[in-house]
Amino acid sequence: MADIWVSAPKSHIGQSLIRITLPTSQSYSGKPLAEIYQQHEKETKDKYNQRVTDIEKSSFDSLVFITSGGMAPETTKDWPKTRFFLSCS
């Protein structure tokens, strides 16, 4: 698993944390994909959301991808705007 920060202007998307995971790893055996996505979205929000909103006065997007190309539900929703800002940087 890798955590990658992506910064953009605060008035647009604020902060994003990109998390990439391998769903076929032994630690996820027997877990449905939806549960893996939910776990990673929750972990990143719990770890970073409070600091980003309170200290940096910005918004926070948790972007979760799997190695085979899938995206978590929240990532699917936020991906178009994030992709745009990544292409501009």
BALOLO-620768 format. One line per 4 residues: their letters; for each residue x, y, z of N, C-alpha, C, O, CB. Coordinates in nm, 3 decimals. Glycine has a CB too. Example, Ala and Ser with C-alpha at 12.3 -4.5 7.8 and 13.67 -1.06 7.14 Angstrom:
2
AS	1.319,-0.569,0.780,1.230,-0.450,0.780,1.320,-0.330,0.780,1.424,-0.332,0.846,1.131,-0.447,0.905 ~ 1.285,-0.225,0.708,1.367,-0.106,0.714,1.290,0.003,0.787,1.341,0.114,0.804,1.408,-0.060,0.572
! end
This chain:
89
MADI	0.085,-0.117,0.000,0.000,0.000,0.000,0.089,0.123,0.000,0.193,0.125,0.066,-0.096,0.000,0.121 ~ 0.049,0.224,-0.074,0.125,0.349,-0.081,0.032,0.466,-0.058,-0.079,0.470,-0.112,0.197,0.362,-0.216 ~ 0.077,0.564,0.021,0.003,0.687,0.041,0.078,0.797,-0.033,0.198,0.815,-0.012,-0.012,0.722,0.193 ~ 0.009,0.869,-0.118,0.071,0.976,-0.196,-0.012,1.102,-0.181,-0.133,1.100,-0.207,0.083,0.935,-0.346
WVSA	0.052,1.213,-0.139,-0.018,1.341,-0.127,-0.020,1.412,-0.260,0.079,1.410,-0.334,0.048,1.429,-0.020 ~ -0.131,1.474,-0.292,-0.144,1.558,-0.410,-0.203,1.690,-0.365,-0.311,1.693,-0.306,-0.232,1.491,-0.521 ~ -0.133,1.800,-0.391,-0.183,1.932,-0.351,-0.230,2.009,-0.473,-0.173,1.999,-0.581,-0.075,2.011,-0.277 ~ -0.334,2.085,-0.453,-0.389,2.172,-0.557,-0.437,2.298,-0.487,-0.440,2.302,-0.364,-0.506,2.102,-0.637
PKSH	-0.474,2.401,-0.561,-0.522,2.524,-0.497,-0.637,2.495,-0.401,-0.728,2.419,-0.433,-0.567,2.624,-0.603 ~ -0.633,2.555,-0.282,-0.733,2.528,-0.179,-0.874,2.560,-0.223,-0.969,2.499,-0.175,-0.700,2.606,-0.055 ~ -0.890,2.652,-0.312,-1.024,2.688,-0.355,-1.083,2.585,-0.451,-1.202,2.591,-0.483,-1.023,2.825,-0.422 ~ -1.003,2.491,-0.496,-1.052,2.392,-0.591,-1.071,2.257,-0.525,-1.183,2.223,-0.486,-0.956,2.379,-0.710
IGQS	-0.967,2.178,-0.510,-0.986,2.046,-0.450,-0.913,2.029,-0.319,-0.927,1.924,-0.256,-0.942,1.941,-0.545 ~ -0.837,2.126,-0.275,-0.770,2.113,-0.147,-0.664,2.004,-0.151,-0.573,2.008,-0.234,-0.870,2.084,-0.038 ~ -0.676,1.910,-0.062,-0.578,1.803,-0.049,-0.641,1.670,-0.090,-0.760,1.645,-0.066,-0.524,1.795,0.096 ~ -0.561,1.587,-0.152,-0.604,1.451,-0.183,-0.496,1.356,-0.135,-0.377,1.384,-0.147,-0.632,1.433,-0.335
LIRI	-0.539,1.246,-0.083,-0.447,1.140,-0.048,-0.479,1.023,-0.138,-0.592,0.973,-0.138,-0.456,1.102,0.104 ~ -0.381,0.980,-0.213,-0.402,0.867,-0.303,-0.347,0.743,-0.236,-0.230,0.739,-0.198,-0.334,0.891,-0.442 ~ -0.430,0.644,-0.223,-0.390,0.518,-0.162,-0.408,0.408,-0.265,-0.514,0.394,-0.326,-0.472,0.489,-0.032 ~ -0.303,0.329,-0.283,-0.306,0.219,-0.380,-0.287,0.089,-0.302,-0.196,0.078,-0.221,-0.196,0.236,-0.491
TLPT	-0.372,-0.009,-0.328,-0.364,-0.134,-0.253,-0.376,-0.255,-0.345,-0.431,-0.246,-0.455,-0.473,-0.139,-0.146 ~ -0.325,-0.367,-0.298,-0.330,-0.494,-0.371,-0.436,-0.581,-0.305,-0.411,-0.640,-0.200,-0.190,-0.565,-0.372 ~ -0.555,-0.592,-0.366,-0.665,-0.663,-0.300,-0.646,-0.814,-0.292,-0.718,-0.881,-0.218,-0.793,-0.633,-0.372 ~ -0.552,-0.868,-0.367,-0.530,-1.013,-0.363,-0.424,-1.053,-0.260,-0.387,-1.170,-0.252,-0.489,-1.062,-0.501
SQSY	-0.376,-0.956,-0.182,-0.275,-0.989,-0.081,-0.338,-1.075,0.029,-0.459,-1.077,0.047,-0.214,-0.861,-0.020 ~ -0.253,-1.145,0.100,-0.298,-1.238,0.203,-0.380,-1.169,0.311,-0.473,-1.229,0.365,-0.179,-1.308,0.265 ~ -0.346,-1.046,0.343,-0.418,-0.975,0.450,-0.564,-0.945,0.415,-0.644,-0.916,0.504,-0.348,-0.846,0.482 ~ -0.599,-0.952,0.288,-0.737,-0.926,0.246,-0.812,-1.054,0.205,-0.924,-1.046,0.157,-0.739,-0.828,0.130
SGKP	-0.752,-1.169,0.224,-0.816,-1.294,0.179,-0.951,-1.311,0.248,-0.963,-1.299,0.370,-0.725,-1.416,0.208 ~ -1.050,-1.337,0.168,-1.185,-1.357,0.220,-1.266,-1.229,0.234,-1.385,-1.235,0.263,-1.177,-1.424,0.351 ~ -1.204,-1.112,0.214,-1.277,-0.986,0.225,-1.332,-0.947,0.089,-1.261,-0.955,-0.011,-1.187,-0.873,0.281 ~ -1.459,-0.906,0.084,-1.511,-0.855,-0.043,-1.446,-0.722,-0.079,-1.403,-0.646,0.009,-1.664,-0.839,-0.035
LAEI	-1.439,-0.694,-0.207,-1.375,-0.573,-0.256,-1.438,-0.447,-0.196,-1.366,-0.353,-0.162,-1.383,-0.567,-0.408 ~ -1.569,-0.444,-0.183,-1.637,-0.327,-0.125,-1.588,-0.300,0.017,-1.574,-0.184,0.056,-1.789,-0.349,-0.125 ~ -1.562,-0.403,0.093,-1.513,-0.387,0.230,-1.369,-0.333,0.232,-1.335,-0.253,0.319,-1.519,-0.521,0.304 ~ -1.287,-0.376,0.138,-1.149,-0.326,0.127,-1.151,-0.177,0.095,-1.079,-0.098,0.157,-1.070,-0.404,0.018
YQQH	-1.233,-0.139,-0.002,-1.246,0.004,-0.036,-1.289,0.085,0.086,-1.230,0.188,0.119,-1.346,0.024,-0.151 ~ -1.393,0.037,0.152,-1.447,0.109,0.268,-1.341,0.122,0.378,-1.330,0.227,0.441,-1.572,0.036,0.322 ~ -1.265,0.017,0.402,-1.161,0.020,0.504,-1.057,0.128,0.473,-1.019,0.204,0.562,-1.092,-0.117,0.514 ~ -1.013,0.135,0.349,-0.910,0.233,0.314,-0.964,0.376,0.313,-0.893,0.468,0.354,-0.853,0.200,0.177
EKET	-1.088,0.396,0.269,-1.146,0.529,0.275,-1.157,0.576,0.421,-1.124,0.690,0.452,-1.286,0.531,0.208 ~ -1.201,0.488,0.507,-1.215,0.522,0.649,-1.079,0.551,0.713,-1.065,0.648,0.787,-1.285,0.409,0.724 ~ -0.980,0.467,0.684,-0.847,0.487,0.743,-0.788,0.623,0.704,-0.733,0.693,0.789,-0.753,0.375,0.698 ~ -0.798,0.658,0.577,-0.739,0.786,0.534,-0.816,0.904,0.591,-0.756,1.005,0.629,-0.736,0.794,0.381
KDKY	-0.948,0.893,0.597,-1.026,1.002,0.656,-0.995,1.017,0.804,-0.977,1.129,0.852,-1.176,0.977,0.637 ~ -0.989,0.905,0.875,-0.959,0.911,1.019,-0.821,0.971,1.044,-0.801,1.045,1.141,-0.967,0.771,1.080 ~ -0.726,0.940,0.957,-0.588,0.982,0.978,-0.563,1.128,0.939,-0.485,1.196,1.005,-0.495,0.893,0.900 ~ -0.627,1.177,0.832,-0.590,1.307,0.777,-0.699,1.414,0.777,-0.667,1.533,0.778,-0.545,1.288,0.640
NQRV	-0.825,1.378,0.777,-0.932,1.475,0.756,-0.934,1.586,0.860,-0.950,1.704,0.826,-1.065,1.404,0.756 ~ -0.919,1.551,0.986,-0.925,1.652,1.093,-0.817,1.758,1.074,-0.845,1.878,1.083,-0.908,1.585,1.231 ~ -0.694,1.716,1.047,-0.583,1.811,1.030,-0.605,1.899,0.908,-0.583,2.020,0.914,-0.450,1.736,1.017 ~ -0.647,1.841,0.798,-0.664,1.919,0.675,-0.773,2.024,0.692,-0.756,2.138,0.650,-0.698,1.827,0.557
TDIE	-0.884,1.988,0.753,-0.994,2.084,0.768,-0.966,2.187,0.877,-1.000,2.304,0.859,-1.123,2.011,0.798 ~ -0.906,2.146,0.989,-0.883,2.239,1.101,-0.760,2.327,1.082,-0.766,2.448,1.104,-0.870,2.162,1.230 ~ -0.650,2.269,1.044,-0.523,2.342,1.038,-0.503,2.407,0.902,-0.467,2.525,0.895,-0.407,2.250,1.068 ~ -0.524,2.332,0.795,-0.499,2.386,0.662,-0.619,2.458,0.602,-0.608,2.520,0.496,-0.456,2.276,0.570
KSSF	-0.734,2.450,0.670,-0.857,2.516,0.624,-0.887,2.481,0.478,-0.913,2.568,0.395,-0.846,2.670,0.641 ~ -0.882,2.353,0.449,-0.898,2.305,0.313,-0.993,2.186,0.313,-1.035,2.139,0.419,-0.762,2.266,0.251 ~ -1.027,2.139,0.196,-1.108,2.019,0.186,-1.017,1.898,0.168,-0.897,1.913,0.145,-1.210,2.029,0.069 ~ -1.075,1.780,0.177,-0.995,1.658,0.171,-1.068,1.554,0.088,-1.187,1.529,0.109,-0.966,1.604,0.313
DSLV	-0.997,1.494,-0.005,-1.051,1.384,-0.086,-0.965,1.261,-0.062,-0.842,1.268,-0.073,-1.055,1.422,-0.238 ~ -1.027,1.150,-0.030,-0.957,1.024,-0.014,-0.973,0.946,-0.145,-1.084,0.908,-0.181,-1.011,0.942,0.109 ~ -0.863,0.923,-0.214,-0.867,0.853,-0.342,-0.807,0.714,-0.324,-0.688,0.702,-0.295,-0.792,0.932,-0.453 ~ -0.888,0.610,-0.340,-0.843,0.473,-0.318,-0.851,0.396,-0.449,-0.957,0.387,-0.511,-0.928,0.403,-0.208
FITS	-0.737,0.341,-0.490,-0.727,0.262,-0.613,-0.677,0.122,-0.577,-0.609,0.103,-0.477,-0.633,0.330,-0.716 ~ -0.712,0.025,-0.662,-0.652,-0.106,-0.647,-0.560,-0.130,-0.767,-0.574,-0.064,-0.870,-0.761,-0.218,-0.637 ~ -0.468,-0.221,-0.752,-0.366,-0.243,-0.854,-0.421,-0.293,-0.987,-0.355,-0.279,-1.090,-0.265,-0.341,-0.804 ~ -0.540,-0.349,-0.987,-0.599,-0.396,-1.112,-0.680,-0.289,-1.185,-0.739,-0.315,-1.289,-0.688,-0.516,-1.085
GGMA	-0.681,-0.166,-1.129,-0.745,-0.055,-1.197,-0.877,-0.008,-1.141,-0.935,0.087,-1.194,-0.766,-0.091,-1.335 ~ -0.927,-0.070,-1.036,-1.054,-0.028,-0.978,-1.040,0.093,-0.888,-0.930,0.126,-0.844,-1.115,-0.142,-0.902 ~ -1.153,0.158,-0.860,-1.157,0.275,-0.772,-1.269,0.258,-0.671,-1.373,0.198,-0.699,-1.178,0.406,-0.854 ~ -1.245,0.311,-0.551,-1.348,0.311,-0.447,-1.462,0.404,-0.489,-1.441,0.493,-0.572,-1.288,0.355,-0.309
PETT	-1.581,0.386,-0.434,-1.696,0.469,-0.472,-1.669,0.619,-0.460,-1.706,0.695,-0.550,-1.815,0.434,-0.388 ~ -1.608,0.665,-0.351,-1.579,0.807,-0.334,-1.478,0.855,-0.439,-1.487,0.967,-0.488,-1.527,0.835,-0.191 ~ -1.382,0.771,-0.471,-1.282,0.804,-0.572,-1.348,0.821,-0.708,-1.316,0.914,-0.782,-1.173,0.695,-0.579 ~ -1.440,0.732,-0.741,-1.512,0.741,-0.868,-1.584,0.874,-0.880,-1.588,0.934,-0.987,-1.612,0.625,-0.882
KDWP	-1.641,0.920,-0.769,-1.713,1.047,-0.766,-1.618,1.166,-0.784,-1.649,1.260,-0.857,-1.790,1.062,-0.635 ~ -1.501,1.162,-0.718,-1.408,1.275,-0.716,-1.303,1.271,-0.827,-1.235,1.371,-0.850,-1.339,1.280,-0.585 ~ -1.289,1.160,-0.895,-1.180,1.142,-0.991,-1.179,1.244,-1.106,-1.071,1.292,-1.140,-1.187,1.006,-1.048 ~ -1.292,1.279,-1.167,-1.286,1.375,-1.279,-1.221,1.508,-1.242,-1.137,1.558,-1.318,-1.425,1.401,-1.330
KTRF	-1.256,1.567,-1.128,-1.196,1.695,-1.091,-1.050,1.677,-1.051,-0.967,1.763,-1.080,-1.275,1.761,-0.976 ~ -1.018,1.568,-0.985,-0.879,1.543,-0.945,-0.791,1.522,-1.067,-0.680,1.574,-1.074,-0.870,1.421,-0.852 ~ -0.839,1.445,-1.162,-0.764,1.419,-1.286,-0.735,1.550,-1.359,-0.626,1.568,-1.413,-0.841,1.323,-1.378 ~ -0.831,1.640,-1.360,-0.812,1.769,-1.426,-0.699,1.847,-1.360,-0.611,1.899,-1.429,-0.943,1.852,-1.422
FLSC	-0.701,1.856,-1.226,-0.599,1.934,-1.156,-0.461,1.868,-1.163,-0.360,1.938,-1.166,-0.639,1.953,-1.012 ~ -0.457,1.736,-1.166,-0.328,1.668,-1.182,-0.269,1.697,-1.320,-0.147,1.712,-1.333,-0.344,1.516,-1.163 ~ -0.353,1.704,-1.420,-0.303,1.730,-1.555,-0.255,1.874,-1.571,-0.174,1.902,-1.659,-0.413,1.700,-1.659 ~ -0.303,1.964,-1.488,-0.262,2.105,-1.494,-0.134,2.133,-1.416,-0.074,2.239,-1.433,-0.372,2.194,-1.443
S	-0.094,2.041,-1.330,0.024,2.068,-1.247,0.153,2.023,-1.310,0.260,2.040,-1.252,0.010,2.003,-1.114
! end
